[in-house]
Amino acid sequence: MDYETLCQDCRLVELCLPYGLPKTELEQFETIVKNKAPLLTDQYLYQQDDKCRSLFVVKTGSFRSFIYSEDGAEQTIGFYLPGELMGFDAFQHGRFTSSSIALETSKVCELPLSKLNDLCRLIPSLQSQMLRVLGKEIESDHNQILLLSHRSAKEKMATFLLRLSHRYNALGFSKTEFNLTMKRQDIANFLGLTNETVSRLLAELNHQGIITINRRNVKINNIDSLKVIVE
């Protein structure tokens, strides 16, 4: 692993798997991390049914996770931002149950499972961190169920923007201004809406002054108004 990407020097370390490890254990963790070449927009990181040999941490950029139904239709199940881990869905059967594709030029850190498992046996606190991150993933799934169930289209859109705001804020970025790296059709597919509805809702929120849309850039002018819509 090159110096530029050492975990101890990474600004995402407090969000990532080795958070809280003592320096000596962090150095051990760094020895197993592999750097992959950047992925370009629409390039697959892995595909559904691929054998899982590694977990992946988003270093820069963003990804879309989706599954194929029996009739071949895509269903977007999530979006991943820097510091977030991908690949937990393969734990049960050893194969990915979803596909992951880059939404923009992106980089990941690769964690080979064989080496990660060995290291977890040597460092019990790392295993605890694995469970913490897995718990966070389950919580995210629960929040997604709440997002998609028994809510109006406008409530879904407001919740989606608020969740992105919270996640970008956790990364140390602005919670009121960020890019929607995903396409409108991806958002629509994720929220169970049509493309036209997503475009209409964003235009409506923009017209009301709650947000300002400039191509893919979103500026939240009144975050409390979004919360009122959700509540």
C-alpha positions as CSV (number, residue, x, y, z in Angstrom):
1,M,0.0,0.0,0.0
2,D,1.5,3.4,-1.0
3,Y,2.0,6.2,1.5
4,E,-0.6,8.4,-0.2
5,T,-3.4,6.0,0.8
6,L,-2.2,4.9,4.3
7,C,-5.3,4.5,6.5
8,Q,-3.8,6.7,9.2
9,D,-3.5,9.5,6.8
10,C,-6.9,9.1,5.2
11,R,-9.5,11.7,6.0
12,L,-12.1,8.9,6.0
13,V,-10.5,6.8,8.7
14,E,-13.1,7.9,11.3
15,L,-15.9,6.5,9.1
16,C,-14.1,3.4,8.0
17,L,-13.5,-0.1,9.3
18,P,-10.3,0.5,11.2
19,Y,-11.7,3.4,13.2
20,G,-10.5,3.4,16.8
21,L,-7.7,0.9,16.3
22,P,-4.4,1.6,18.1
23,K,-1.5,2.7,15.8
24,T,0.2,-0.7,15.8
25,E,-3.1,-2.5,14.9
26,L,-3.9,0.1,12.3
27,E,-0.5,-0.5,10.7
28,Q,-1.3,-4.3,10.6
29,F,-4.6,-3.5,8.9
30,E,-2.9,-1.3,6.3
31,T,-0.8,-4.3,5.1
32,I,-3.9,-6.1,3.8
33,V,-5.4,-3.2,1.9
34,K,-5.1,-3.3,-1.9
35,N,-5.4,-0.4,-4.2
36,K,-7.5,-0.8,-7.3
37,A,-7.3,1.3,-10.4
38,P,-9.9,4.0,-10.6
39,L,-13.3,2.9,-12.0
40,L,-14.9,5.0,-14.7
41,T,-18.5,6.0,-14.9
42,D,-20.8,3.0,-15.5
43,Q,-18.0,0.5,-14.9
44,Y,-18.8,-2.5,-12.7
45,L,-17.0,-3.1,-9.4
46,Y,-18.7,-6.5,-9.2
47,Q,-21.8,-8.1,-10.6
48,Q,-24.6,-10.2,-9.1
49,D,-23.6,-13.8,-8.6
50,D,-19.9,-13.1,-8.8
51,K,-17.8,-15.0,-6.3
52,C,-16.9,-12.7,-3.4
53,R,-13.2,-12.6,-2.6
54,S,-13.1,-9.0,-1.1
55,L,-15.0,-6.3,0.6
56,F,-14.6,-2.8,-0.8
57,V,-14.5,0.7,0.8
58,V,-15.4,3.7,-1.3
59,K,-12.4,6.1,-1.2
60,T,-13.6,8.7,-3.7
61,G,-16.7,9.0,-5.9
62,S,-19.9,7.1,-5.5
63,F,-21.6,3.8,-6.5
64,R,-25.1,2.5,-7.2
65,S,-26.1,-1.0,-6.0
66,F,-28.9,-2.8,-7.8
67,I,-30.3,-6.3,-8.3
68,Y,-31.9,-8.0,-11.3
69,S,-35.4,-9.5,-10.8
70,E,-36.4,-12.8,-12.4
71,D,-37.8,-10.9,-15.5
72,G,-34.5,-9.1,-15.9
73,A,-35.6,-5.7,-14.6
74,E,-33.2,-3.6,-12.5
75,Q,-34.1,-2.5,-9.0
76,T,-31.8,0.1,-7.4
77,I,-31.3,-0.8,-3.7
78,G,-28.8,1.8,-2.6
79,F,-26.1,4.3,-3.2
80,Y,-22.6,4.3,-1.6
81,L,-20.5,7.3,-0.7
82,P,-16.9,7.7,0.5
83,G,-16.1,5.8,3.7
84,E,-18.9,3.2,3.2
85,L,-18.3,-0.5,2.8
86,M,-19.7,-2.7,0.0
87,G,-20.0,-6.4,-0.3
88,F,-21.7,-7.6,3.0
89,D,-24.5,-9.1,0.9
90,A,-22.2,-11.9,-0.1
91,F,-21.5,-13.2,3.4
92,Q,-24.3,-15.8,3.4
93,H,-23.5,-17.7,0.2
94,G,-20.1,-16.4,-0.8
95,R,-21.5,-14.6,-3.9
96,F,-22.7,-11.1,-4.4
97,T,-26.5,-10.9,-4.4
98,S,-26.3,-7.4,-6.1
99,S,-24.3,-5.5,-8.6
100,S,-22.3,-2.4,-8.0
101,I,-21.5,0.2,-10.6
102,A,-19.6,3.5,-10.5
103,L,-21.7,6.7,-10.8
104,E,-18.6,8.7,-11.6
105,T,-14.9,8.2,-11.7
106,S,-14.3,6.5,-8.4
107,K,-11.7,4.7,-6.3
108,V,-12.1,1.9,-3.8
109,C,-9.8,0.2,-1.2
110,E,-10.0,-3.6,-1.6
111,L,-10.0,-5.8,1.6
112,P,-9.3,-9.4,0.6
113,L,-11.6,-11.6,2.7
114,S,-9.0,-14.3,3.5
115,K,-6.6,-11.8,4.9
116,L,-9.3,-9.8,6.7
117,N,-10.6,-12.9,8.4
118,D,-7.1,-13.8,9.6
119,L,-6.6,-10.3,10.9
120,C,-9.9,-10.4,12.8
121,R,-8.6,-13.4,14.6
122,L,-5.5,-11.5,15.6
123,I,-7.2,-8.3,16.4
124,P,-10.5,-8.9,18.3
125,S,-11.3,-5.1,18.2
126,L,-11.3,-5.3,14.4
127,Q,-14.0,-8.0,14.6
128,S,-16.0,-5.8,16.8
129,Q,-15.7,-3.0,14.2
130,M,-16.9,-5.4,11.5
131,L,-20.0,-6.1,13.6
132,R,-20.5,-2.4,14.1
133,V,-20.3,-1.6,10.4
134,L,-22.6,-4.6,9.7
135,G,-25.1,-3.2,12.2
136,K,-24.9,0.2,10.5
137,E,-25.7,-1.5,7.2
138,I,-28.8,-3.3,8.7
139,E,-30.0,0.0,10.2
140,S,-29.6,1.6,6.7
141,D,-31.8,-1.2,5.3
142,H,-34.4,-0.5,7.9
143,N,-34.4,3.2,7.1
144,Q,-34.8,2.4,3.5
145,I,-37.9,0.2,4.3
146,L,-39.4,3.2,6.2
147,L,-38.5,5.5,3.3
148,L,-40.4,3.4,0.8
149,S,-43.4,2.3,2.8
150,H,-46.7,4.2,3.1
151,R,-45.2,7.6,2.2
152,S,-46.3,10.1,-0.5
153,A,-44.0,10.8,-3.4
154,K,-43.1,14.2,-2.0
155,E,-42.3,12.7,1.4
156,K,-40.0,10.1,-0.2
157,M,-38.1,12.8,-2.1
158,A,-37.7,15.0,1.0
159,T,-36.5,12.0,3.0
160,F,-34.1,11.1,0.3
161,L,-32.6,14.6,0.2
162,L,-32.4,14.7,4.0
163,R,-30.6,11.3,4.2
164,L,-28.0,12.5,1.6
165,S,-27.6,15.7,3.6
166,H,-26.9,13.7,6.8
167,R,-24.4,11.4,5.0
168,Y,-22.5,14.2,3.3
169,N,-22.3,16.0,6.6
170,A,-20.9,12.9,8.3
171,L,-18.1,13.0,5.6
172,G,-17.2,16.5,6.6
173,F,-18.8,18.1,3.6
174,S,-21.6,20.6,3.4
175,K,-25.0,19.3,4.5
176,T,-26.8,21.9,2.5
177,E,-25.0,21.7,-0.9
178,F,-23.9,18.6,-2.7
179,N,-24.1,16.8,-6.1
180,L,-26.7,14.3,-7.1
181,T,-24.2,11.9,-8.8
182,M,-27.0,9.5,-9.6
183,K,-29.3,9.9,-12.6
184,R,-32.9,10.9,-12.2
185,Q,-34.0,7.5,-13.4
186,D,-31.8,5.8,-10.7
187,I,-33.5,8.0,-8.0
188,A,-36.9,7.1,-9.4
189,N,-36.1,3.4,-9.5
190,F,-34.8,3.6,-5.9
191,L,-37.8,5.5,-4.6
192,G,-40.4,3.5,-6.6
193,L,-41.5,6.6,-8.6
194,T,-41.5,7.5,-12.2
195,N,-38.8,9.7,-13.8
196,E,-41.4,12.3,-14.5
197,T,-42.5,12.4,-10.9
198,V,-38.9,12.8,-9.6
199,S,-38.3,15.7,-12.1
200,R,-41.6,17.3,-11.1
201,L,-40.9,17.1,-7.4
202,L,-37.4,18.5,-7.7
203,A,-38.8,21.4,-9.9
204,E,-41.6,22.0,-7.3
205,L,-39.2,22.1,-4.4
206,N,-37.0,24.4,-6.4
207,H,-40.0,26.7,-7.3
208,Q,-40.9,26.9,-3.6
209,G,-37.4,28.0,-2.7
210,I,-36.8,25.0,-0.4
211,I,-33.9,23.8,-2.7
212,T,-32.0,25.3,-5.6
213,I,-31.3,22.9,-8.5
214,N,-28.4,23.6,-10.9
215,R,-28.0,20.6,-13.2
216,R,-26.8,17.9,-10.7
217,N,-26.0,20.4,-7.9
218,V,-28.5,20.7,-5.1
219,K,-28.5,23.5,-2.5
220,I,-30.9,23.1,0.4
221,N,-32.1,26.5,1.3
222,N,-34.5,25.5,4.0
223,I,-33.7,22.2,5.7
224,D,-36.5,22.7,8.2
225,S,-39.1,22.8,5.4
226,L,-37.9,19.4,4.2
227,K,-38.2,18.0,7.7
228,V,-41.8,19.4,7.9
229,I,-42.7,17.5,4.7
230,V,-41.3,14.3,6.2
231,E,-42.9,14.7,9.6
